[in-house]
Amino acid sequence: MTQIEFAKKHKISPLINRVASLERSSSALISKLLREGKAVVPNNRLRRIKKPCAIGKGLRTKINANIGTSTDKSQVSDELRKMEVCVKYGADTVMDLSVGGDLRQIRKKILRLSPVPVGTVPIYEIAVNAQKEKGDFLKFTAGEIFDVLESQAKDGVDFFTIHAGVTRQSLGALKKHKRVLDIVSRGGAILAAWMSRNKKENPLYEEFDRVLDIAYHYDITLSLGDGMRPGSILDATDPAQLSELNILGELAGRCRKKNVQVMIEGPGHVPLNQIHKNVLLEKQICKGAPFYVLGPLVTDVAAGYDHISSAIGGALAASYGADFLCYVTPSEHLRHPSVEDAREGVVAYRIAAHAADIAKGIKSELEWDRDMSIARKARDWKKQIALSVDPEKAGRYRSSSKPHLFDVCTMCGKYCSIKLMEECMRA
């Protein structure tokens, strides 16, 4: 049985008990959310994950970190180091987006070493295989698409991004209503180009039942990808994006009927004043399915600082009800990310998710802030550092600038407001 089937039979699986304990929630609540399609627990039935998680309504906002080789950077050890750092600093899942080197061996290494759920975008491997075998990355068949899905499922992948909403209908909306940037999703662009060349419908949409059969057999969570996501804030919430979202809502319903877990991926570049609308639309159209947002970036001009631009959008989106944030690194749009870029991206998103969870009323998150405030009042520097999102950086900053008085910092010194008030309140 899939986890949804357990939930529908009002049975609590061992996995749900483990997840509930990690979530500081109840098994009954997680099961109820699964049953209603408002949460997912990505975990291929062939894997036992050390740190599984639930993603969905009323739960702590989760963070995904993308890793993986590129055509120019294919050092597997670097990607494994990124994964280690990302998990250390708070990533709840990772996605292997590799397109360079031996993709299956890379994926197997990541799956073997990852303590958290692992996702992929199968169309990448499909295109890479076609390039290697036929010299043309668009020269693949529908059969080869499903062969790769089956192969990745057997390897143990926990969730797939499937761009099944890039269809003749949504492409028609794109062509009719001109954008500043057309399609910025790599997977979406590959499928759109394949459809244009072959004059055919997207096989992932046309044969979605085959996708469901594979996902059901391995209890893989489907993340319905937003191939039409806006790549410019000027394109946000346009007809192409909404056309795809409506298709994804229909496909999400088919997932639930098949007892396949499903979440919906959301837009990439959205101005602040449209984020609330985007979250509400997804929840309405997709019947409360978990929302996985890629950012969103709230401005297009923050090159080198897109982790900040997108964390602002991510915090706002999550506070409105988005459930899952895909991190963006400082190198977004500029280069393949380094290990340090990945660390900065995860930390930025841990802050964004935490800020949103306070707004959502997640008690354990508010307690974290309370503990920090008490440590600050006591000027307990050791505890403040330990409670920080990034204790190593906080510790470096503290040790790099020694105050003359041990119980203050070099910002205020003897004029420390907290110390002054401590004396004042004792008087």
BELQUI-V895029 format. One record per residue. N is the residue number from 0. RES is the residue in three letters. SS is DSSP state (~ for helix, > for strand, _ for the rest). PSI is psi in degrees with one decimal (999 if undefined). OMEGA is omega as a letter, one per 40 degrees, with the letter a starting at -180 (NA if undefined). Layout:
BEGIN
n->{N/N}
res->{RES/RES}
ss->{SS/SS}
psi->{PSI/PSI}
omega->{OMEGA/OMEGA}
END
This chain:
BEGIN
n->{0/1/2/3/4/5/6/7/8/9/10/11/12/13/14/15/16/17/18/19/20/21/22/23/24/25/26/27/28/29/30/31/32/33/34/35/36/37/38/39/40/41/42/43/44/45/46/47/48/49/50/51/52/53/54/55/56/57/58/59/60/61/62/63/64/65/66/67/68/69/70/71/72/73/74/75/76/77/78/79/80/81/82/83/84/85/86/87/88/89/90/91/92/93/94/95/96/97/98/99/100/101/102/103/104/105/106/107/108/109/110/111/112/113/114/115/116/117/118/119/120/121/122/123/124/125/126/127/128/129/130/131/132/133/134/135/136/137/138/139/140/141/142/143/144/145/146/147/148/149/150/151/152/153/154/155/156/157/158/159/160/161/162/163/164/165/166/167/168/169/170/171/172/173/174/175/176/177/178/179/180/181/182/183/184/185/186/187/188/189/190/191/192/193/194/195/196/197/198/199/200/201/202/203/204/205/206/207/208/209/210/211/212/213/214/215/216/217/218/219/220/221/222/223/224/225/226/227/228/229/230/231/232/233/234/235/236/237/238/239/240/241/242/243/244/245/246/247/248/249/250/251/252/253/254/255/256/257/258/259/260/261/262/263/264/265/266/267/268/269/270/271/272/273/274/275/276/277/278/279/280/281/282/283/284/285/286/287/288/289/290/291/292/293/294/295/296/297/298/299/300/301/302/303/304/305/306/307/308/309/310/311/312/313/314/315/316/317/318/319/320/321/322/323/324/325/326/327/328/329/330/331/332/333/334/335/336/337/338/339/340/341/342/343/344/345/346/347/348/349/350/351/352/353/354/355/356/357/358/359/360/361/362/363/364/365/366/367/368/369/370/371/372/373/374/375/376/377/378/379/380/381/382/383/384/385/386/387/388/389/390/391/392/393/394/395/396/397/398/399/400/401/402/403/404/405/406/407/408/409/410/411/412/413/414/415/416/417/418/419/420/421/422/423/424/425/426}
res->{MET/THR/GLN/ILE/GLU/PHE/ALA/LYS/LYS/HIS/LYS/ILE/SER/PRO/LEU/ILE/ASN/ARG/VAL/ALA/SER/LEU/GLU/ARG/SER/SER/SER/ALA/LEU/ILE/SER/LYS/LEU/LEU/ARG/GLU/GLY/LYS/ALA/VAL/VAL/PRO/ASN/ASN/ARG/LEU/ARG/ARG/ILE/LYS/LYS/PRO/CYS/ALA/ILE/GLY/LYS/GLY/LEU/ARG/THR/LYS/ILE/ASN/ALA/ASN/ILE/GLY/THR/SER/THR/ASP/LYS/SER/GLN/VAL/SER/ASP/GLU/LEU/ARG/LYS/MET/GLU/VAL/CYS/VAL/LYS/TYR/GLY/ALA/ASP/THR/VAL/MET/ASP/LEU/SER/VAL/GLY/GLY/ASP/LEU/ARG/GLN/ILE/ARG/LYS/LYS/ILE/LEU/ARG/LEU/SER/PRO/VAL/PRO/VAL/GLY/THR/VAL/PRO/ILE/TYR/GLU/ILE/ALA/VAL/ASN/ALA/GLN/LYS/GLU/LYS/GLY/ASP/PHE/LEU/LYS/PHE/THR/ALA/GLY/GLU/ILE/PHE/ASP/VAL/LEU/GLU/SER/GLN/ALA/LYS/ASP/GLY/VAL/ASP/PHE/PHE/THR/ILE/HIS/ALA/GLY/VAL/THR/ARG/GLN/SER/LEU/GLY/ALA/LEU/LYS/LYS/HIS/LYS/ARG/VAL/LEU/ASP/ILE/VAL/SER/ARG/GLY/GLY/ALA/ILE/LEU/ALA/ALA/TRP/MET/SER/ARG/ASN/LYS/LYS/GLU/ASN/PRO/LEU/TYR/GLU/GLU/PHE/ASP/ARG/VAL/LEU/ASP/ILE/ALA/TYR/HIS/TYR/ASP/ILE/THR/LEU/SER/LEU/GLY/ASP/GLY/MET/ARG/PRO/GLY/SER/ILE/LEU/ASP/ALA/THR/ASP/PRO/ALA/GLN/LEU/SER/GLU/LEU/ASN/ILE/LEU/GLY/GLU/LEU/ALA/GLY/ARG/CYS/ARG/LYS/LYS/ASN/VAL/GLN/VAL/MET/ILE/GLU/GLY/PRO/GLY/HIS/VAL/PRO/LEU/ASN/GLN/ILE/HIS/LYS/ASN/VAL/LEU/LEU/GLU/LYS/GLN/ILE/CYS/LYS/GLY/ALA/PRO/PHE/TYR/VAL/LEU/GLY/PRO/LEU/VAL/THR/ASP/VAL/ALA/ALA/GLY/TYR/ASP/HIS/ILE/SER/SER/ALA/ILE/GLY/GLY/ALA/LEU/ALA/ALA/SER/TYR/GLY/ALA/ASP/PHE/LEU/CYS/TYR/VAL/THR/PRO/SER/GLU/HIS/LEU/ARG/HIS/PRO/SER/VAL/GLU/ASP/ALA/ARG/GLU/GLY/VAL/VAL/ALA/TYR/ARG/ILE/ALA/ALA/HIS/ALA/ALA/ASP/ILE/ALA/LYS/GLY/ILE/LYS/SER/GLU/LEU/GLU/TRP/ASP/ARG/ASP/MET/SER/ILE/ALA/ARG/LYS/ALA/ARG/ASP/TRP/LYS/LYS/GLN/ILE/ALA/LEU/SER/VAL/ASP/PRO/GLU/LYS/ALA/GLY/ARG/TYR/ARG/SER/SER/SER/LYS/PRO/HIS/LEU/PHE/ASP/VAL/CYS/THR/MET/CYS/GLY/LYS/TYR/CYS/SER/ILE/LYS/LEU/MET/GLU/GLU/CYS/MET/ARG/ALA}
ss->{_/_/~/~/~/~/~/~/_/_/_/_/_/~/~/~/~/~/~/~/~/~/~/_/_/_/~/~/~/~/~/~/~/~/~/~/_/_/>/>/_/_/_/_/_/_/_/_/_/_/_/_/_/_/>/>/_/_/_/_/_/>/>/>/>/>/>/_/_/_/_/_/_/_/_/~/~/~/~/~/~/~/~/~/~/~/~/~/_/_/_/_/>/>/>/>/_/_/_/_/_/_/~/~/~/~/~/~/~/~/~/~/~/_/_/_/>/>/>/>/_/~/~/~/~/~/~/~/~/~/~/~/~/~/_/_/_/_/_/_/_/~/~/~/~/~/~/~/~/~/~/~/~/~/~/_/_/_/>/>/>/>/_/_/_/_/_/~/~/~/~/~/~/~/~/~/_/_/_/_/_/_/_/_/_/~/~/~/~/~/~/~/~/~/~/~/~/~/_/_/_/_/~/~/~/~/_/~/~/~/~/~/~/~/~/~/~/~/_/_/>/>/>/>/_/_/_/_/_/_/_/_/~/~/~/_/_/_/~/~/~/~/~/~/~/~/~/~/~/~/~/~/~/~/~/~/~/_/_/_/_/>/>/>/>/>/_/_/>/_/_/~/~/~/~/~/~/~/~/~/~/~/~/~/~/_/_/_/_/>/>/>/>/>/_/_/>/_/_/_/_/_/_/_/_/~/~/~/~/~/~/~/~/~/~/~/~/~/~/~/_/_/_/>/>/>/_/_/_/_/_/_/_/_/_/_/_/_/~/~/~/~/~/~/~/~/~/~/~/~/~/~/~/~/~/~/~/~/~/~/_/_/~/~/~/~/~/~/~/~/~/~/~/~/~/~/~/_/_/_/~/~/~/~/~/~/~/_/_/_/~/~/~/~/~/~/~/~/~/~/_/_/_/_/_/_/_/_/_/_/_/_/~/~/~/_/~/~/~/~/~/~/~/~/~/~/_}
psi->{148.1/168.4/-32.8/-40.1/-40.8/-47.4/-41.8/-26.9/5.5/37.9/140.2/115.6/160.4/-36.5/-43.9/-36.3/-42.8/-45.4/-43.6/-39.6/-43.5/-32.7/-7.9/41.4/-173.9/147.3/-36.1/-40.2/-46.5/-44.4/-42.1/-44.2/-39.4/-45.4/-37.3/-4.2/17.5/2.4/156.7/154.7/89.7/116.5/99.5/136.1/-13.9/-7.3/148.3/106.5/136.2/-39.0/71.7/164.8/158.6/140.9/119.5/-166.5/130.1/1.4/164.0/135.8/129.0/158.5/134.0/142.0/125.3/132.2/179.0/153.5/161.0/178.5/-22.5/-22.6/103.8/31.3/107.9/-36.8/-33.8/-40.3/-36.2/-36.3/-41.4/-45.0/-44.8/-45.0/-42.6/-44.2/-41.1/-40.2/6.6/5.0/132.0/-22.9/164.8/152.8/132.1/108.1/29.0/139.4/5.7/143.1/-164.2/97.2/-40.1/-39.9/-38.4/-47.4/-42.8/-38.4/-43.2/-44.2/-37.0/-35.1/-15.8/127.6/-5.4/166.4/146.8/130.0/163.3/168.8/93.0/-28.5/-24.0/-48.9/-36.2/-45.7/-42.4/-41.9/-42.3/-38.7/-44.0/-42.2/-29.2/-2.2/16.9/112.6/-7.1/2.4/69.5/161.1/165.7/-39.7/-39.5/-30.4/-48.8/-24.7/-41.4/-41.5/-44.3/-42.7/-45.3/-36.4/-43.4/-30.4/-20.6/11.6/137.2/-32.3/143.1/137.5/118.6/116.8/64.6/-7.0/-2.4/96.5/175.6/-35.9/-51.2/-33.1/-33.9/-40.6/-36.8/-42.9/-32.8/-38.6/96.0/136.4/164.5/-47.6/130.5/-86.0/124.2/-7.7/124.2/-47.2/-41.3/-39.8/-39.1/-46.4/-39.6/-42.2/-40.1/-44.2/-41.3/-43.8/-43.3/-4.5/43.5/163.4/156.7/119.5/-29.6/-24.9/-48.9/-35.1/44.3/-27.7/-32.1/-37.3/-45.4/-38.7/-43.5/-46.0/-40.7/-44.9/-37.9/1.7/48.7/136.3/132.3/127.3/103.3/110.2/148.6/77.2/-22.1/18.3/144.8/136.7/3.3/143.2/-20.4/-15.2/0.3/140.5/36.6/174.4/-36.2/-44.8/-44.2/-33.7/-45.4/-41.8/-39.5/-37.8/-41.6/-33.9/-41.4/-42.3/-35.3/-39.0/-38.5/-35.2/-47.3/-41.0/-30.5/-0.7/39.4/130.3/141.2/141.3/165.1/131.1/146.5/-179.0/160.7/-46.8/112.6/126.7/155.8/-40.0/-4.6/-2.6/-45.5/-45.7/-41.2/-41.5/-44.9/-41.5/-45.3/-45.1/-36.2/-50.6/-34.7/17.2/43.6/10.3/145.1/139.5/123.5/102.6/141.8/79.7/-107.3/150.5/132.7/-3.5/156.1/0.6/14.0/34.3/129.3/-17.3/24.1/-18.0/-30.2/-48.8/-43.3/-31.1/-33.1/-48.7/-38.8/-41.4/-43.0/-45.8/-44.9/-36.1/-27.0/-8.4/-2.2/147.4/-19.1/125.4/126.1/121.8/157.7/139.7/168.1/-21.3/1.4/135.1/-4.4/-38.9/171.9/129.5/144.9/175.6/-41.6/-38.1/-43.2/-42.6/-46.9/-38.0/-45.6/-43.4/-43.8/-40.6/-27.9/-39.1/-45.1/-46.9/-41.5/-43.8/-41.5/-39.0/-31.0/-44.7/-32.1/-13.5/26.6/110.7/-42.5/-31.1/-40.5/-35.1/-34.4/-45.9/-38.5/-44.7/-39.9/-42.1/-40.4/-40.2/-36.1/-41.7/-37.3/-3.8/44.6/89.8/-37.6/-44.4/-38.8/-44.0/-44.0/-33.1/-7.4/153.9/-37.5/82.1/-34.1/-44.3/-42.6/-41.5/-40.3/-43.1/-43.2/-45.2/-19.5/-11.6/89.9/127.7/158.9/-33.3/128.4/-24.6/15.8/-177.4/172.7/-1.3/-49.3/-23.7/-131.7/-8.9/18.0/119.8/-37.7/-42.2/-40.8/-43.3/-30.6/-43.9/-38.3/-42.1/-21.4/-20.7/999}
omega->{i/i/i/i/i/a/a/i/a/i/i/i/i/i/a/i/i/a/a/i/i/a/a/a/i/i/a/a/i/i/i/i/i/a/a/a/a/i/i/i/a/a/i/a/i/a/i/a/i/a/i/i/i/a/i/a/i/a/i/i/a/a/i/i/i/i/i/a/i/i/i/a/a/i/a/a/i/a/i/i/i/i/i/a/a/i/i/a/i/i/i/i/i/i/i/a/a/i/i/a/a/a/a/i/i/a/a/i/i/a/a/a/a/i/a/i/a/i/i/i/a/a/i/a/i/i/a/i/a/i/a/a/a/i/a/a/i/a/i/a/i/i/i/i/a/i/i/i/i/a/i/i/i/i/i/a/a/i/a/i/a/a/a/a/i/a/i/i/a/i/i/i/i/a/a/a/a/i/i/i/a/i/i/i/a/i/i/a/i/a/i/i/i/i/a/a/a/a/a/i/i/a/i/i/a/a/a/i/i/i/a/i/i/a/i/a/a/a/i/i/i/i/a/a/i/i/i/a/i/i/i/i/i/a/a/i/a/a/i/i/a/i/i/a/i/i/i/i/i/a/i/i/i/i/a/i/a/a/i/i/a/i/a/i/a/a/a/a/a/i/a/a/i/a/a/a/a/i/i/i/a/a/i/a/a/i/i/i/i/a/a/a/a/a/e/i/a/i/a/a/a/i/a/i/a/i/i/i/a/i/i/i/a/i/a/a/a/i/i/i/i/a/a/a/i/a/i/a/i/a/i/a/a/a/i/a/i/i/i/i/a/i/a/i/a/a/i/a/i/i/a/a/a/i/i/a/i/i/i/i/i/a/a/i/i/i/i/i/i/i/i/a/i/i/i/i/i/a/i/a/a/a/i/a/a/a/a/i/i/a/a/i/i/i/i/a/a/a/a/a/a/i/i/i/a/a/i/i/a/i/a/i/a/i/a/a/a/i/i/a/i/i/a/a/i/a/NA}
END
